[in-house]
Amino acid sequence: MIEINNPSEKIYFIVYDNTEIFGYGTVDTNQVLKSPREFLFQTTDEEEWKTELLSYGVVFEEETDNLE
């Protein structure tokens, strides 16, 4: 089992087995993440996290302001 328990700063994570992602997101300092999956990628760098997700085919759309 993998775990992130009340980190000292925000953690970006990806939970996966072999080549399949089972979940991704963030864990804040007052949160806990536990998973029975085998592998966990974690970083405090959002851009590094997004780059790693890209390697699995996950693409984030750019946020735009829709002010008219």
Phi, psi and omega per residue, in radians:
M1 nan 2.434 3.078
I2 -1.819 2.700 -3.058
E3 -2.693 2.445 2.911
I4 -2.129 2.124 -3.004
N5 -2.155 1.904 3.103
N6 0.757 1.153 -3.113
P7 -1.118 2.789 -3.135
S8 -1.320 -0.309 3.033
E9 -2.584 2.925 -3.104
K10 -1.014 2.309 3.137
I11 -2.000 2.318 3.001
Y12 -1.706 2.315 -3.049
F13 -2.338 2.782 2.981
I14 -2.399 2.198 3.085
V15 -1.836 2.249 -3.064
Y16 -2.654 2.837 2.958
D17 -2.232 2.203 3.142
N18 0.909 -1.840 -3.086
T19 -1.990 0.132 -3.094
E20 -1.929 2.266 3.064
I21 -1.479 2.345 3.089
F22 -1.849 -0.318 3.106
G23 3.138 2.715 3.066
Y24 -2.696 2.750 -3.126
G25 2.860 -2.600 -3.137
T26 -2.257 2.710 3.027
V27 -2.188 2.068 3.109
D28 -1.477 3.010 -3.026
T29 -1.098 -0.340 -3.137
N30 -1.850 0.347 -3.079
Q31 -2.140 2.865 3.102
V32 -2.284 2.429 3.030
L33 -2.114 2.238 3.034
K34 -2.278 2.434 3.137
S35 -2.587 2.469 3.069
P36 -1.408 -0.071 -3.125
R37 -1.154 2.878 -2.994
E38 -1.446 -0.611 -2.995
F39 -2.164 2.582 3.119
L40 -2.437 2.131 2.973
F41 -1.711 2.314 3.103
Q42 -2.498 2.533 -3.129
T43 -2.721 2.830 3.013
T44 -1.767 0.001 -3.092
D45 -1.789 1.951 -3.088
E46 -1.070 -0.691 -3.139
E47 -1.157 -0.684 3.083
E48 -1.086 -0.717 3.113
W49 -1.079 -0.817 3.133
K50 -1.111 -0.668 3.101
T51 -1.113 -0.740 3.105
E52 -1.120 -0.718 3.102
L53 -1.094 -0.649 3.102
L54 -1.010 -0.624 -3.141
S55 -1.139 -0.315 3.068
Y56 -1.767 0.080 3.111
G57 1.534 0.150 3.107
V58 -1.545 2.150 -3.114
V59 -2.131 2.312 3.087
F60 -1.625 2.361 3.044
E61 -1.360 2.543 3.084
E62 -1.213 2.377 3.074
E63 -1.358 2.349 3.107
T64 -2.255 2.624 3.055
D65 -1.523 2.250 3.118
N66 -1.802 1.111 3.124
L67 -1.615 2.223 3.124
E68 -2.205 nan nan
